[in-house]
Amino acid sequence: MKDKKPANPFLKKASGVKPPTRSAIKSQQKHGGLGRVGRGLDSLIAPSASASDTPPAVVPPVVPLVPAAPSAPAGERVLQVPPWEIERSPWQPRTEFSREALEDLVESIRQNGIIQPLTCRRRKDGKLELICGERRQRAATEAGLKLVPVVVRDVDDTTAAVMTLTENLQRDDLNPIDEAVGYRTLKEDFNLTYEEVAERVGKKGRSTIANAVGLLDLPEEVQGLIRQRAISVGHAKVLQGLYARYGNVVETCELAKACVPVLDARTGKLVGGLTVRELERRVAKLHAPVVERKSGTPDIPESYSRSIVEELRRMLGCAVRLTSGMTHANGKHTKGVLEIDFVNNDDLDRVLAMLGVKMG
């Protein structure tokens, strides 16, 4: 049996796998190699795809800017209807539409279309009746739209009237007279109480509705000033109480006109016009009791004196007091006094002009 040759340690080392050096291990760990620690990290982190495997980026096509599609509540379908085929709501309280605001809406519709559909209902004759959106309908017609988006609701007369009024109440430009007309329509046409009207339109208490409707008892001339916002609701309430008590149309109208400010030609600003407090004081003076003297004989009979005062108040639209001259028992005579109130210089000029007094 032959003795085995001693193994050459140099050949054994050469035939085996060369163990990595410490510096190699550190380098592999530092750069994410496959050392013992590196393989543990690589098993947790998915390998990144090579540049050749990355799919090309998808570039979305350029879409032209178009108006957003009209939105409608869930479950309702938007119809496209010619605007001239939609009938006006018989319960629309608004009688005036701001021309400037309407022109702005026309331009917006030309640029963007109608975003919010009109709300209509189908009448028994098959025609569409507008509930909400008359401004949009008018603007769409002026903008030349052939079709407008419409949502059709199945509602009764009362609900349609409430919806129409409520939409207008949510806008600041509905004048107090048109608002009052809407409340009165709900009360009279649908036999609702003031409490029910307030509840339907979201107002607090019956007094709010009753006071608003009371403005419709004022003379037409005064209602016109309220509708034009020449006088405030505060003025209107004072005049309403005065007219309800005395029923003097001329006096009420004159006082209302005294509350309207006028344009100053020099400054270009509105000046004059009674404030609400000044109006209250003037009304109180107009109907203050006449102080009677207990002794002596008046030069003017009491009934005739009252007639003069009433006529002057009606003509001048301001407080007037007349104290008759008096002849006393001892033969002495006290002169009479005529007092005319005015608020400011402009009011004085008005009174003087009515009396025919011309100042140089």
Secondary structure, DSSP 4 states (H G I P E B T S, - for coil): -PPPPPP-HHHHHHHSPPPPPHHHHHHHHHTT-SSHHHHHHHHHSPPPPPTTTSPPPPPPPP----PPPPP--TT-PEEEE-GGGEEPPTT-------HHHHHHHHHHHHHH--SSPEEEEE-TTS-EEEEE-HHHHHHHHHHT-S-EEEEE----HHHHHHHHHHHHHTSTT--HHHHHHHHHHHHHHTT--HHHHHHHHT-SSHHHHHHHHHGGGS-HHHHHHHHTTSS-HHHHHHHHHHHHHH--HHHHHHHHHHTS-EE-TTT-SEE----HHHHHHHHHHHTPPPPPPSSSEESS-HHHHHHHHHHHHHHHSS-EEEE--EE-TTS-EE--EEEE--SSHHHHHHHHHHTT----
